[in-house]
Amino acid sequence: MNFTLLSSLGFAAGLFALAGGLYLLQRLRVRHRAVEVVTTLFWHEAVHETRARVLVRRFRHPWAYLLILIICALLWSAFAAPERNLQAEQRTVYLLDSSAAMAHGERFSQAQAQLIQELDAVPREQRIVIASGARQETLLAPGEETLLLESRLASLLPTASPGQLERAIECVARASEVPTRILVFGDSPLDPMRLALLPENIEVQRVPDLGTSKAPAQNTGITALGTSLASSGAWDTVDVLVEVASNQAAPSLPSFTLDGEALTAKATRRELEAGRTQYLLSDVPARGGRFEARLSALDSLELDNRAAVLLPNRPRLKVQLSPTLRGSLGNVLASDPAVTLVESGGDLCVRRAGETLGAGLPALVFTPAANQEQSFLIRYVADRDPNLVLAEAVGDLALSQIDATSLADAAQTPISLGAVRGAQREVLVWEELLGDGFDFIDSRAFPMFVAGSLRWLTGADELQAWCAAGETRIDGVLFPVAGDNTTPGGLPVAVSLLSRESTLAQAIAAAGNEESLAGLSGGASDPVTWLLLLAALLLFFEWHQVRTGRMP
């Protein structure tokens, strides 16, 4: 047992002061009582009894003094607000969902009011309040007053992030060493299979709501936004897919902009099941612009009415081609939609070993077999594991499409692949493979190899198809909230909500949790409550004794 409003020394000093004060009052007070007598024989004794009492005189009513002292001690103890030290017995975690799903209508304010209403059912030392939105935030630590929570909730709003209740519950479970009861205030879905894997000392209960179990108001939101390489094959454009989900019969149509200007590309519409509609915009210019889809209709959730993605910057590759290779590679490069052949000022070059054309540029180099051991040699500039570079190059350069067995038979030597670190990106290939004794140039794999090599030489980043809050990692960073961000490497990123669960959030009833929260430790078993009840009972007992004349 400890006191929350007074120290042990302060409580003892106050109790001692009460005992002394009651002692003085008991000795100094004069009580008059009317008594009818039939004779004056005892008049002298009666007058003597009415004189003021003195301190040195003996207690006449010690039991009355003891009773009033006990009553005052009980009231003083209640004022000190004692609490049982049950910290090691059980802990209760109040988990408030502050994700985007709670921004529907009045859901969040209702959950806040319900949380405050239920909070005092548990002693302060046993309870902790956590908000689960984009990240976990402790709103009320053990031992803190409820008034602190009310002031902190006043500035708390739902975040543009998907629900993270399951992750928050698992974090609480890992940190709990005592039996813990987690009370969930919110409607984000919980997976029963994941909850079944929690330790036995963890109990999860969704608190019966105060009206959020009603069907949500009509809402339409953007639930998917992604880009892909243009199906037309154009290097400097991309295709953009936008999905809109709604619980309305006739959802509003989105508008599309590129760098703030209305997009002229025609959108192909496709209706899906469950109120979902997809819009495909083809050949959107890939110049590093900002593509944004927006819904103008007002509905119950505003956070999902806008989504954006930064498109890649994919200008056509300016390639310088050696005159000695125009007969072998001229048609292949001319047919590549990503390539523009230039005489000078190129981004890349294709040449033979020993030529000075495009010196200092990333290059596809054809070199005699006598100059290098490997048939295909890759030079890279990053500080990376060569084995990892080789593994990626097989796919990036379309080397898996090459018939290495046929080439090895024609060359009478194994076809090998190597990677070394160098000052500039280069792809070096035996020039003998271009000869008539090999069918490499005429194979289906040759144009794919050349195109893949040129794209790898540019060092262009892989197309970032989409970025959803709390789901997509870029440069190893997970962005939990929708909005414009920047990676540690300085790469700008547009993060969107894109959460179908938040857009179509259905309030979840507290199935299986109908038991009352009065079963929690605290409430009526609070020591203050028992102290006040006992003091009231003793006061009634004293009143009864005085009324019946058994106590002065």
Secondary structure as a PSIPRED ss2 file (coil, helix, strand):
# PSIPRED VFORMAT (PSIPRED V4.0)

   1 M C   1.000  0.000  0.000
   2 N E   0.000  0.000  1.000
   3 F E   0.000  0.000  1.000
   4 T C   1.000  0.000  0.000
   5 L C   1.000  0.000  0.000
   6 L C   1.000  0.000  0.000
   7 S C   1.000  0.000  0.000
   8 S H   0.000  1.000  0.000
   9 L H   0.000  1.000  0.000
  10 G H   0.000  1.000  0.000
  11 F H   0.000  1.000  0.000
  12 A H   0.000  1.000  0.000
  13 A H   0.000  1.000  0.000
  14 G H   0.000  1.000  0.000
  15 L H   0.000  1.000  0.000
  16 F H   0.000  1.000  0.000
  17 A H   0.000  1.000  0.000
  18 L H   0.000  1.000  0.000
  19 A H   0.000  1.000  0.000
  20 G H   0.000  1.000  0.000
  21 G H   0.000  1.000  0.000
  22 L H   0.000  1.000  0.000
  23 Y H   0.000  1.000  0.000
  24 L H   0.000  1.000  0.000
  25 L H   0.000  1.000  0.000
  26 Q H   0.000  1.000  0.000
  27 R H   0.000  1.000  0.000
  28 L H   0.000  1.000  0.000
  29 R C   1.000  0.000  0.000
  30 V C   1.000  0.000  0.000
  31 R C   1.000  0.000  0.000
  32 H C   1.000  0.000  0.000
  33 R C   1.000  0.000  0.000
  34 A C   1.000  0.000  0.000
  35 V C   1.000  0.000  0.000
  36 E C   1.000  0.000  0.000
  37 V C   1.000  0.000  0.000
  38 V C   1.000  0.000  0.000
  39 T C   1.000  0.000  0.000
  40 T C   1.000  0.000  0.000
  41 L C   1.000  0.000  0.000
  42 F C   1.000  0.000  0.000
  43 W H   0.000  1.000  0.000
  44 H H   0.000  1.000  0.000
  45 E H   0.000  1.000  0.000
  46 A H   0.000  1.000  0.000
  47 V H   0.000  1.000  0.000
  48 H H   0.000  1.000  0.000
  49 E H   0.000  1.000  0.000
  50 T C   1.000  0.000  0.000
  51 R C   1.000  0.000  0.000
  52 A C   1.000  0.000  0.000
  53 R C   1.000  0.000  0.000
  54 V C   1.000  0.000  0.000
  55 L C   1.000  0.000  0.000
  56 V C   1.000  0.000  0.000
  57 R C   1.000  0.000  0.000
  58 R C   1.000  0.000  0.000
  59 F C   1.000  0.000  0.000
  60 R C   1.000  0.000  0.000
  61 H C   1.000  0.000  0.000
  62 P H   0.000  1.000  0.000
  63 W H   0.000  1.000  0.000
  64 A H   0.000  1.000  0.000
  65 Y H   0.000  1.000  0.000
  66 L H   0.000  1.000  0.000
  67 L H   0.000  1.000  0.000
  68 I H   0.000  1.000  0.000
  69 L H   0.000  1.000  0.000
  70 I H   0.000  1.000  0.000
  71 I H   0.000  1.000  0.000
  72 C H   0.000  1.000  0.000
  73 A H   0.000  1.000  0.000
  74 L H   0.000  1.000  0.000
  75 L H   0.000  1.000  0.000
  76 W H   0.000  1.000  0.000
  77 S H   0.000  1.000  0.000
  78 A H   0.000  1.000  0.000
  79 F H   0.000  1.000  0.000
  80 A C   1.000  0.000  0.000
  81 A C   1.000  0.000  0.000
  82 P E   0.000  0.000  1.000
  83 E E   0.000  0.000  1.000
  84 R C   1.000  0.000  0.000
  85 N C   1.000  0.000  0.000
  86 L C   1.000  0.000  0.000
  87 Q C   1.000  0.000  0.000
  88 A C   1.000  0.000  0.000
  89 E C   1.000  0.000  0.000
  90 Q C   1.000  0.000  0.000
  91 R E   0.000  0.000  1.000
  92 T E   0.000  0.000  1.000
  93 V E   0.000  0.000  1.000
  94 Y E   0.000  0.000  1.000
  95 L E   0.000  0.000  1.000
  96 L E   0.000  0.000  1.000
  97 D E   0.000  0.000  1.000
  98 S C   1.000  0.000  0.000
  99 S C   1.000  0.000  0.000
 100 A H   0.000  1.000  0.000
 101 A H   0.000  1.000  0.000
 102 M H   0.000  1.000  0.000
 103 A H   0.000  1.000  0.000
 104 H C   1.000  0.000  0.000
 105 G C   1.000  0.000  0.000
 106 E C   1.000  0.000  0.000
 107 R H   0.000  1.000  0.000
 108 F H   0.000  1.000  0.000
 109 S H   0.000  1.000  0.000
 110 Q H   0.000  1.000  0.000
 111 A H   0.000  1.000  0.000
 112 Q H   0.000  1.000  0.000
 113 A H   0.000  1.000  0.000
 114 Q H   0.000  1.000  0.000
 115 L H   0.000  1.000  0.000
 116 I H   0.000  1.000  0.000
 117 Q H   0.000  1.000  0.000
 118 E H   0.000  1.000  0.000
 119 L H   0.000  1.000  0.000
 120 D C   1.000  0.000  0.000
 121 A C   1.000  0.000  0.000
 122 V C   1.000  0.000  0.000
 123 P C   1.000  0.000  0.000
 124 R H   0.000  1.000  0.000
 125 E H   0.000  1.000  0.000
 126 Q H   0.000  1.000  0.000
 127 R E   0.000  0.000  1.000
 128 I E   0.000  0.000  1.000
 129 V E   0.000  0.000  1.000
 130 I E   0.000  0.000  1.000
 131 A E   0.000  0.000  1.000
 132 S E   0.000  0.000  1.000
 133 G C   1.000  0.000  0.000
 134 A C   1.000  0.000  0.000
 135 R C   1.000  0.000  0.000
 136 Q E   0.000  0.000  1.000
 137 E E   0.000  0.000  1.000
 138 T E   0.000  0.000  1.000
 139 L E   0.000  0.000  1.000
 140 L E   0.000  0.000  1.000
 141 A C   1.000  0.000  0.000
 142 P C   1.000  0.000  0.000
 143 G C   1.000  0.000  0.000
 144 E C   1.000  0.000  0.000
 145 E C   1.000  0.000  0.000
 146 T H   0.000  1.000  0.000
 147 L H   0.000  1.000  0.000
 148 L H   0.000  1.000  0.000
 149 L H   0.000  1.000  0.000
 150 E H   0.000  1.000  0.000
 151 S H   0.000  1.000  0.000
 152 R H   0.000  1.000  0.000
 153 L H   0.000  1.000  0.000
 154 A C   1.000  0.000  0.000
 155 S C   1.000  0.000  0.000
 156 L C   1.000  0.000  0.000
 157 L C   1.000  0.000  0.000
 158 P C   1.000  0.000  0.000
 159 T C   1.000  0.000  0.000
 160 A C   1.000  0.000  0.000
 161 S C   1.000  0.000  0.000
 162 P C   1.000  0.000  0.000
 163 G C   1.000  0.000  0.000
 164 Q C   1.000  0.000  0.000
 165 L H   0.000  1.000  0.000
 166 E H   0.000  1.000  0.000
 167 R H   0.000  1.000  0.000
 168 A H   0.000  1.000  0.000
 169 I H   0.000  1.000  0.000
 170 E H   0.000  1.000  0.000
 171 C H   0.000  1.000  0.000
 172 V H   0.000  1.000  0.000
 173 A H   0.000  1.000  0.000
 174 R H   0.000  1.000  0.000
 175 A H   0.000  1.000  0.000
 176 S C   1.000  0.000  0.000
 177 E C   1.000  0.000  0.000
 178 V C   1.000  0.000  0.000
 179 P C   1.000  0.000  0.000
 180 T E   0.000  0.000  1.000
 181 R E   0.000  0.000  1.000
 182 I E   0.000  0.000  1.000
 183 L E   0.000  0.000  1.000
 184 V E   0.000  0.000  1.000
 185 F E   0.000  0.000  1.000
 186 G C   1.000  0.000  0.000
 187 D C   1.000  0.000  0.000
 188 S C   1.000  0.000  0.000
 189 P C   1.000  0.000  0.000
 190 L C   1.000  0.000  0.000
 191 D C   1.000  0.000  0.000
 192 P H   0.000  1.000  0.000
 193 M H   0.000  1.000  0.000
 194 R H   0.000  1.000  0.000
 195 L H   0.000  1.000  0.000
 196 A C   1.000  0.000  0.000
 197 L C   1.000  0.000  0.000
 198 L C   1.000  0.000  0.000
 199 P C   1.000  0.000  0.000
 200 E C   1.000  0.000  0.000
 201 N C   1.000  0.000  0.000
 202 I E   0.000  0.000  1.000
 203 E E   0.000  0.000  1.000
 204 V E   0.000  0.000  1.000
 205 Q E   0.000  0.000  1.000
 206 R E   0.000  0.000  1.000
 207 V C   1.000  0.000  0.000
 208 P C   1.000  0.000  0.000
 209 D C   1.000  0.000  0.000
 210 L C   1.000  0.000  0.000
 211 G C   1.000  0.000  0.000
 212 T C   1.000  0.000  0.000
 213 S C   1.000  0.000  0.000
 214 K C   1.000  0.000  0.000
 215 A C   1.000  0.000  0.000
 216 P C   1.000  0.000  0.000
 217 A C   1.000  0.000  0.000
 218 Q C   1.000  0.000  0.000
 219 N C   1.000  0.000  0.000
 220 T E   0.000  0.000  1.000
 221 G E   0.000  0.000  1.000
 222 I E   0.000  0.000  1.000
 223 T E   0.000  0.000  1.000
 224 A E   0.000  0.000  1.000
 225 L E   0.000  0.000  1.000
 226 G E   0.000  0.000  1.000
 227 T E   0.000  0.000  1.000
 228 S E   0.000  0.000  1.000
 229 L E   0.000  0.000  1.000
 230 A C   1.000  0.000  0.000
 231 S C   1.000  0.000  0.000
 232 S C   1.000  0.000  0.000
 233 G C   1.000  0.000  0.000
 234 A C   1.000  0.000  0.000
 235 W C   1.000  0.000  0.000
 236 D C   1.000  0.000  0.000
 237 T E   0.000  0.000  1.000
 238 V E   0.000  0.000  1.000
 239 D E   0.000  0.000  1.000
 240 V E   0.000  0.000  1.000
 241 L E   0.000  0.000  1.000
 242 V E   0.000  0.000  1.000
 243 E E   0.000  0.000  1.000
 244 V E   0.000  0.000  1.000
 245 A E   0.000  0.000  1.000
 246 S E   0.000  0.000  1.000
 247 N C   1.000  0.000  0.000
 248 Q C   1.000  0.000  0.000
 249 A C   1.000  0.000  0.000
 250 A C   1.000  0.000  0.000
 251 P C   1.000  0.000  0.000
 252 S C   1.000  0.000  0.000
 253 L C   1.000  0.000  0.000
 254 P C   1.000  0.000  0.000
 255 S E   0.000  0.000  1.000
 256 F E   0.000  0.000  1.000
 257 T E   0.000  0.000  1.000
 258 L E   0.000  0.000  1.000
 259 D C   1.000  0.000  0.000
 260 G C   1.000  0.000  0.000
 261 E E   0.000  0.000  1.000
 262 A E   0.000  0.000  1.000
 263 L C   1.000  0.000  0.000
 264 T C   1.000  0.000  0.000
 265 A C   1.000  0.000  0.000
 266 K C   1.000  0.000  0.000
 267 A E   0.000  0.000  1.000
 268 T E   0.000  0.000  1.000
 269 R E   0.000  0.000  1.000
 270 R E   0.000  0.000  1.000
 271 E E   0.000  0.000  1.000
 272 L C   1.000  0.000  0.000
 273 E C   1.000  0.000  0.000
 274 A C   1.000  0.000  0.000
 275 G C   1.000  0.000  0.000
 276 R E   0.000  0.000  1.000
 277 T E   0.000  0.000  1.000
 278 Q E   0.000  0.000  1.000
 279 Y E   0.000  0.000  1.000
 280 L E   0.000  0.000  1.000
 281 L E   0.000  0.000  1.000
 282 S E   0.000  0.000  1.000
 283 D E   0.000  0.000  1.000
 284 V E   0.000  0.000  1.000
 285 P E   0.000  0.000  1.000
 286 A C   1.000  0.000  0.000
 287 R E   0.000  0.000  1.000
 288 G C   1.000  0.000  0.000
 289 G C   1.000  0.000  0.000
 290 R E   0.000  0.000  1.000
 291 F E   0.000  0.000  1.000
 292 E E   0.000  0.000  1.000
 293 A E   0.000  0.000  1.000
 294 R E   0.000  0.000  1.000
 295 L C   1.000  0.000  0.000
 296 S C   1.000  0.000  0.000
 297 A C   1.000  0.000  0.000
 298 L C   1.000  0.000  0.000
 299 D C   1.000  0.000  0.000
 300 S C   1.000  0.000  0.000
 301 L C   1.000  0.000  0.000
 302 E C   1.000  0.000  0.000
 303 L C   1.000  0.000  0.000
 304 D C   1.000  0.000  0.000
 305 N C   1.000  0.000  0.000
 306 R E   0.000  0.000  1.000
 307 A E   0.000  0.000  1.000
 308 A E   0.000  0.000  1.000
 309 V E   0.000  0.000  1.000
 310 L E   0.000  0.000  1.000
 311 L C   1.000  0.000  0.000
 312 P C   1.000  0.000  0.000
 313 N E   0.000  0.000  1.000
 314 R C   1.000  0.000  0.000
 315 P C   1.000  0.000  0.000
 316 R C   1.000  0.000  0.000
 317 L E   0.000  0.000  1.000
 318 K E   0.000  0.000  1.000
 319 V E   0.000  0.000  1.000
 320 Q E   0.000  0.000  1.000
 321 L E   0.000  0.000  1.000
 322 S C   1.000  0.000  0.000
 323 P H   0.000  1.000  0.000
 324 T H   0.000  1.000  0.000
 325 L H   0.000  1.000  0.000
 326 R H   0.000  1.000  0.000
 327 G H   0.000  1.000  0.000
 328 S H   0.000  1.000  0.000
 329 L H   0.000  1.000  0.000
 330 G H   0.000  1.000  0.000
 331 N H   0.000  1.000  0.000
 332 V H   0.000  1.000  0.000
 333 L H   0.000  1.000  0.000
 334 A H   0.000  1.000  0.000
 335 S C   1.000  0.000  0.000
 336 D C   1.000  0.000  0.000
 337 P C   1.000  0.000  0.000
 338 A C   1.000  0.000  0.000
 339 V E   0.000  0.000  1.000
 340 T E   0.000  0.000  1.000
 341 L E   0.000  0.000  1.000
 342 V E   0.000  0.000  1.000
 343 E C   1.000  0.000  0.000
 344 S C   1.000  0.000  0.000
 345 G C   1.000  0.000  0.000
 346 G C   1.000  0.000  0.000
 347 D C   1.000  0.000  0.000
 348 L E   0.000  0.000  1.000
 349 C E   0.000  0.000  1.000
 350 V E   0.000  0.000  1.000
 351 R E   0.000  0.000  1.000
 352 R E   0.000  0.000  1.000
 353 A C   1.000  0.000  0.000
 354 G C   1.000  0.000  0.000
 355 E C   1.000  0.000  0.000
 356 T C   1.000  0.000  0.000
 357 L C   1.000  0.000  0.000
 358 G C   1.000  0.000  0.000
 359 A C   1.000  0.000  0.000
 360 G C   1.000  0.000  0.000
 361 L C   1.000  0.000  0.000
 362 P C   1.000  0.000  0.000
 363 A E   0.000  0.000  1.000
 364 L E   0.000  0.000  1.000
 365 V E   0.000  0.000  1.000
 366 F E   0.000  0.000  1.000
 367 T E   0.000  0.000  1.000
 368 P C   1.000  0.000  0.000
 369 A H   0.000  1.000  0.000
 370 A H   0.000  1.000  0.000
 371 N H   0.000  1.000  0.000
 372 Q C   1.000  0.000  0.000
 373 E C   1.000  0.000  0.000
 374 Q C   1.000  0.000  0.000
 375 S C   1.000  0.000  0.000
 376 F E   0.000  0.000  1.000
 377 L E   0.000  0.000  1.000
 378 I E   0.000  0.000  1.000
 379 R E   0.000  0.000  1.000
 380 Y E   0.000  0.000  1.000
 381 V C   1.000  0.000  0.000
 382 A C   1.000  0.000  0.000
 383 D C   1.000  0.000  0.000
 384 R C   1.000  0.000  0.000
 385 D C   1.000  0.000  0.000
 386 P H   0.000  1.000  0.000
 387 N H   0.000  1.000  0.000
 388 L H   0.000  1.000  0.000
 389 V H   0.000  1.000  0.000
 390 L H   0.000  1.000  0.000
 391 A H   0.000  1.000  0.000
 392 E H   0.000  1.000  0.000
 393 A H   0.000  1.000  0.000
 394 V H   0.000  1.000  0.000
 395 G H   0.000  1.000  0.000
 396 D H   0.000  1.000  0.000
 397 L C   1.000  0.000  0.000
 398 A C   1.000  0.000  0.000
 399 L H   0.000  1.000  0.000
 400 S H   0.000  1.000  0.000
 401 Q H   0.000  1.000  0.000
 402 I C   1.000  0.000  0.000
 403 D C   1.000  0.000  0.000
 404 A H   0.000  1.000  0.000
 405 T H   0.000  1.000  0.000
 406 S H   0.000  1.000  0.000
 407 L H   0.000  1.000  0.000
 408 A H   0.000  1.000  0.000
 409 D H   0.000  1.000  0.000
 410 A H   0.000  1.000  0.000
 411 A H   0.000  1.000  0.000
 412 Q C   1.000  0.000  0.000
 413 T C   1.000  0.000  0.000
 414 P C   1.000  0.000  0.000
 415 I C   1.000  0.000  0.000
 416 S C   1.000  0.000  0.000
 417 L E   0.000  0.000  1.000
 418 G E   0.000  0.000  1.000
 419 A E   0.000  0.000  1.000
 420 V E   0.000  0.000  1.000
 421 R E   0.000  0.000  1.000
 422 G C   1.000  0.000  0.000
 423 A C   1.000  0.000  0.000
 424 Q C   1.000  0.000  0.000
 425 R C   1.000  0.000  0.000
 426 E E   0.000  0.000  1.000
 427 V E   0.000  0.000  1.000
 428 L E   0.000  0.000  1.000
 429 V E   0.000  0.000  1.000
 430 W E   0.000  0.000  1.000
 431 E H   0.000  1.000  0.000
 432 E H   0.000  1.000  0.000
 433 L H   0.000  1.000  0.000
 434 L H   0.000  1.000  0.000
 435 G C   1.000  0.000  0.000
 436 D C   1.000  0.000  0.000
 437 G C   1.000  0.000  0.000
 438 F C   1.000  0.000  0.000
 439 D C   1.000  0.000  0.000
 440 F C   1.000  0.000  0.000
 441 I C   1.000  0.000  0.000
 442 D C   1.000  0.000  0.000
 443 S C   1.000  0.000  0.000
 444 R C   1.000  0.000  0.000
 445 A H   0.000  1.000  0.000
 446 F H   0.000  1.000  0.000
 447 P H   0.000  1.000  0.000
 448 M H   0.000  1.000  0.000
 449 F H   0.000  1.000  0.000
 450 V H   0.000  1.000  0.000
 451 A H   0.000  1.000  0.000
 452 G H   0.000  1.000  0.000
 453 S H   0.000  1.000  0.000
 454 L H   0.000  1.000  0.000
 455 R H   0.000  1.000  0.000
 456 W H   0.000  1.000  0.000
 457 L H   0.000  1.000  0.000
 458 T H   0.000  1.000  0.000
 459 G C   1.000  0.000  0.000
 460 A C   1.000  0.000  0.000
 461 D C   1.000  0.000  0.000
 462 E C   1.000  0.000  0.000
 463 L C   1.000  0.000  0.000
 464 Q C   1.000  0.000  0.000
 465 A C   1.000  0.000  0.000
 466 W C   1.000  0.000  0.000
 467 C C   1.000  0.000  0.000
 468 A E   0.000  0.000  1.000
 469 A C   1.000  0.000  0.000
 470 G C   1.000  0.000  0.000
 471 E C   1.000  0.000  0.000
 472 T C   1.000  0.000  0.000
 473 R E   0.000  0.000  1.000
 474 I E   0.000  0.000  1.000
 475 D C   1.000  0.000  0.000
 476 G C   1.000  0.000  0.000
 477 V E   0.000  0.000  1.000
 478 L E   0.000  0.000  1.000
 479 F C   1.000  0.000  0.000
 480 P C   1.000  0.000  0.000
 481 V C   1.000  0.000  0.000
 482 A C   1.000  0.000  0.000
 483 G E   0.000  0.000  1.000
 484 D E   0.000  0.000  1.000
 485 N E   0.000  0.000  1.000
 486 T E   0.000  0.000  1.000
 487 T C   1.000  0.000  0.000
 488 P C   1.000  0.000  0.000
 489 G C   1.000  0.000  0.000
 490 G C   1.000  0.000  0.000
 491 L C   1.000  0.000  0.000
 492 P E   0.000  0.000  1.000
 493 V E   0.000  0.000  1.000
 494 A E   0.000  0.000  1.000
 495 V E   0.000  0.000  1.000
 496 S E   0.000  0.000  1.000
 497 L C   1.000  0.000  0.000
 498 L C   1.000  0.000  0.000
 499 S C   1.000  0.000  0.000
 500 R H   0.000  1.000  0.000
 501 E H   0.000  1.000  0.000
 502 S H   0.000  1.000  0.000
 503 T H   0.000  1.000  0.000
 504 L C   1.000  0.000  0.000
 505 A C   1.000  0.000  0.000
 506 Q C   1.000  0.000  0.000
 507 A C   1.000  0.000  0.000
 508 I C   1.000  0.000  0.000
 509 A C   1.000  0.000  0.000
 510 A C   1.000  0.000  0.000
 511 A C   1.000  0.000  0.000
 512 G C   1.000  0.000  0.000
 513 N C   1.000  0.000  0.000
 514 E C   1.000  0.000  0.000
 515 E C   1.000  0.000  0.000
 516 S C   1.000  0.000  0.000
 517 L H   0.000  1.000  0.000
 518 A H   0.000  1.000  0.000
 519 G H   0.000  1.000  0.000
 520 L C   1.000  0.000  0.000
 521 S C   1.000  0.000  0.000
 522 G C   1.000  0.000  0.000
 523 G H   0.000  1.000  0.000
 524 A H   0.000  1.000  0.000
 525 S H   0.000  1.000  0.000
 526 D C   1.000  0.000  0.000
 527 P H   0.000  1.000  0.000
 528 V H   0.000  1.000  0.000
 529 T H   0.000  1.000  0.000
 530 W H   0.000  1.000  0.000
 531 L H   0.000  1.000  0.000
 532 L H   0.000  1.000  0.000
 533 L H   0.000  1.000  0.000
 534 L H   0.000  1.000  0.000
 535 A H   0.000  1.000  0.000
 536 A H   0.000  1.000  0.000
 537 L H   0.000  1.000  0.000
 538 L H   0.000  1.000  0.000
 539 L H   0.000  1.000  0.000
 540 F H   0.000  1.000  0.000
 541 F H   0.000  1.000  0.000
 542 E H   0.000  1.000  0.000
 543 W H   0.000  1.000  0.000
 544 H H   0.000  1.000  0.000
 545 Q H   0.000  1.000  0.000
 546 V H   0.000  1.000  0.000
 547 R H   0.000  1.000  0.000
 548 T C   1.000  0.000  0.000
 549 G C   1.000  0.000  0.000
 550 R C   1.000  0.000  0.000
 551 M C   1.000  0.000  0.000
 552 P C   1.000  0.000  0.000
